[in-house]
Amino acid sequence: MTDIVVLGSTNMDLVAYVEKPPQRGETVTGREFRTIPGGKGAGQAIAAAHAGATVSLIGAVGNDAFGAHLRSTLEHSGVNTDHLRTVEFPSGTAHIVVDDEGGNAIVVVPGANGTVDHLVPGDEVLIGSADALLLQLEVPLAAVVAGARAARAHGVRTILTPAPAQPLPPELLGVVDLLVPNEHEATALTGRTDPREAATALLGCVPEVIVTLGAAGSLYAARGAEPVTVPAPHVTAVDSTGAGDTFVGALAVALGEGRPVPEALAWAAAAAALSVQRPGASASMPYRSEIDKQHAS
């Protein structure tokens, strides 16, 4: 089995479902509210575990009811939480509005995630034992850089999702193997609105880039090769929350199993297509048998 370590956030998602999202100063009536475990780190960990990997998560939750629920959900999903710290801060939360077209708007309150600003004893050993390290930007950048450096020192592939989008320092980009922005993040990082142009610009910093394009699929670019676009299945979205994390988690599994990149992208797209047809982030993430079935159809 592919062995994956995720260093990242764990949040409780507080999700309101509405016909149309409110404009500034406007109050709207929602039709449903759910409390769902989420966070980009936890989401990628659960997605990878569901897709068939052995997964461990490095991060933090608070010493509160949300923290206990988050840890239990991760463990139930097959994620090892031995390196998930419990700290005297509130657990992170994400306040999400989902409209009837499946779009979302999100406010993240980091809470305990903000304490993950360094590696603690045992973290580097865990990273060094993995096939891949998955990183995002919902914990302090210092920990992201430390994790990526540890992975590079041990020859472990590092996959970074640059979200929420922010300037990436050279010391981080220099130790990232694969960068996976969505098209908006790619534009924010490069100033280029065309995904191919953005990917080409990013190749000046990292050896491989995958720009996710939502319903249009994904674009893969590598130094010295022509970019490749892989389409996504056509489905009706209910809730896109967590789709990107589902894609990355499944992608890491497929790449770890040695699948060619176009095949890995298509398999990851099948996983993401399943996730957008279900509400919630972690609750929507499909299992390997479901992904195989969707991919074969």
N, C-alpha and C positions, 0 to 999 in steps of 0.2 A: 504493500500500500504506500501511496505517496504520503510523506510526513511533512506537515505544514505547521509553521508557527505564525501566529498573527500578533502583532503589537499594535494595540489601538484601543478605541473607546468602547465603552459599554453604557448604554443609556436606557432609560425607560421612555418609550414613545407614548405621548399623550395625544391621541389622534381624534380630530373632529372631522366628520364627513358632512359636506355641504353641497348644495347645488352649484353655487358660484362663490368663490372666495370673497371676503369683504375687502372693499377699498379702504384707503386711509380715512379714519373717522366714522366708518360705517359699521353697523351691527347687523349680522345676519343670523338666522335660525338654522342650526344644524339638525341633521336627521339621525345622527348616531355618534356615540363616543366610545372609544376603546383604549385600553391601556395595554400596550404590546411591547415586549422586550425588543430593544433595537440598539443603535449605535453602529457606526461603520465597522469598527473592529469586531464586535460581536457578530454582526451580520455576515461579514466575510468568513468568520470562523464557522458559524453554523452552516452557511452555504457549502463550504468545503467539506465539512463533516457529512452533511447530507449527500454530497456528491461522491463520497467514498474514501475520503482521506482520513488519516490519523491527525488530529488537530489539537494544538495547545494555544491558549490565549494568555498574553501578557498584558495586564491592564489593572484597573482598580474600580471598585464599587464602594459605596458608602456603608456605614454600619446602621442601616435602616431597612425598612420593609422592602423598598425597591431593590436594594442590594441583595437581600436574601432571595428575592424572586428572580433577579437576573442570574445569579449564580446557579440556582436550581434549573432554570430554563436551559442554560448552557450545558450543564451536566446531562440533563435529559436528552439534549440534542447530540450528545456524544463528544462534547468538547472538554478537554482536560483543563481544569481551572486551578491547578496547583500553583500557578504563577499569577493568578488574579488576586491582587491585594485587597484587603478590607481596610479602609481608612476612616478617620473621624471627620468626614465631610459628607454632605448629602450626595447621594448617587446622581450621576448625570441624567438630565432629562432632555427630550426633544419634543417641542410643541408643534404639532403638524396639522395643517388644514388640507384635506383632500377633496377636490371637486369632482363633479359627476363625469368629467372627461378623463379622470385618472391622474390629473396633474396635482402637484402639491407645493406648498410653501412651508418652510421649516425654520424654527428658532431653536438653536441648541444652547442649553445651559450646561457647561462642562462639569461642574461639581467635582466629584472624585477624580474624574479624568484629568483635571488640571494638576493633580499631584504626580502624574506619571511623567516626570521630567528627567529621569535617569534610569539606567538599568540597575537592578539590585543583584546580590549574589545569586548565582544559579541561572540568571536570564541568559547570559552569553553562552553558557554550556548548552542550554536548551536550543538557542538559535543555531549554534554550531552543529547540532545533531540533525537539523532539518534538511529537507530537499529545497524548500522555499520559505522565504519570510515575506509576509504581506504587511504593508504599511499604509496608513492614511494620515490625515492631518487634523484629527480631532483630539489629539493629545499634544502636549508641548513639543515644539520642534526639536528641542535638545534630545529628547528620548528617541525621536524618529531618526535623527542623525546617528545617535549611539547604536541603535539597533542595526541600521544599514551598515555602519562600519564593522560591527561584530560579524554580520553576515559575510561581508566582503573578506574579512580576515580568515574566515573558515570555508570560503569557496561556496557559499550558499546563495542561490539566486534570490535577488531582491525585486519585488514587484510593488511599486508605489502608485497608489491612487491619490492624486493631488487635490483632495477635497477635504474641507472647503478650500477653494482656490486662494493661493497666496504666493508671493514671490518665493522661489526656491533657491537657497544658497548653493554656491558651487560645491561646498563640502558635502552636501547631500546628493546633488546630481552626479557627482563624481563617483559615488558608490551605489548608484541605482542601475540595475540591469534592464528593467522593463518599466516604462511609465505608461499608466493607463488613465488618461484624462477623458472626460466627456467633451463634446465639441465646445461647450461654453468655457470649460476650464482650459482647454487648449487655446482658445482665443485669449483668455485672460493672461495666460502665461507668455504668449507670443505676440499679441496684437494682430494676428492674422485671422480673418473670419472664415477663410476656406480651409477645411480640415486637412487637405493634402499639403497646403502651404504651411499650416501650423505644424503638422507632423514632421515635415522636412526641416523646419526651423528647430524643432526639439531634438532632432537627431544630431545637432551640433553639441548637445549636452549629454545625451544618453544613447546607448547602442540600439535600442528597440523602443518603438512607441506603438500603442494601440489607442486610437481615438474611437470611443463609442459614440454611435450616431442615433441612439434611440431606436425607433421603428425602422430606420434605414440600415441598421446593422452595425458594422464596425470596419475601421480602416487600420491595416497593419503596415508599418513602415520599419525598415531596418537599413542600416548603413550598407551601401553597395548593392541594394536590390530595389526593384520596382515595387511601389506600394500595391497592396492587395486589399480589395473591398469584399467583405463577406456579408451577404444579406441576412436579415433576421426573419423569423416566421411572421406571417401576418396574423395578428390576434387583436381582440378588442380589449383594451386596457381598462381595468377597474381601479387599480391603485399602483402607481409606479414606484412608491416608496420601497427602497431596498433592491430595486432591479439591478442597479449598477453593482452593488455588493454581491448579489447573486451571480452576476456575470463573472466578476473577478474571482470569486471563490471557486466556481466551476472551472474557469479557465486555468487556474493554478493546478487543479487536479489533473486536467487533461494534459497540460504541458508536462507535469511531473510524471505522467504515464508514458511520455515520449511520443504523443500524437503530433503529426505535422501541424504547423500553425493554422492553416486554413480549417483543418478538421477540428482543432481545439476551439477556434473561434465559433464555428458553427454549433458545436456542442454547448459552449457557454451561452450562445444566443438562444438555444432551445431552453436552457434553464431559466434565463431571464424572461423569455416569453411566457413560460408557465407562471413565474412569480407575479407578473403584472396582471394576471387574470384573477388574482386572489387579494384580499385586503391584508394590510399590515406589512411589516418588514420581515422579521424572522419567521413569522407565522406563515408567510407565503412561499418560503424557500423549498423547492422540490427535492425529492430523493432521487438517487441515481437511476432507479428503475423507471421513474417518470421521465427523467431527462432522456434516457435511451429511447423510450417510446416516442417522445416528441421529436427527437432528432431523426428517427427512422421514418417519420410520417411525411 
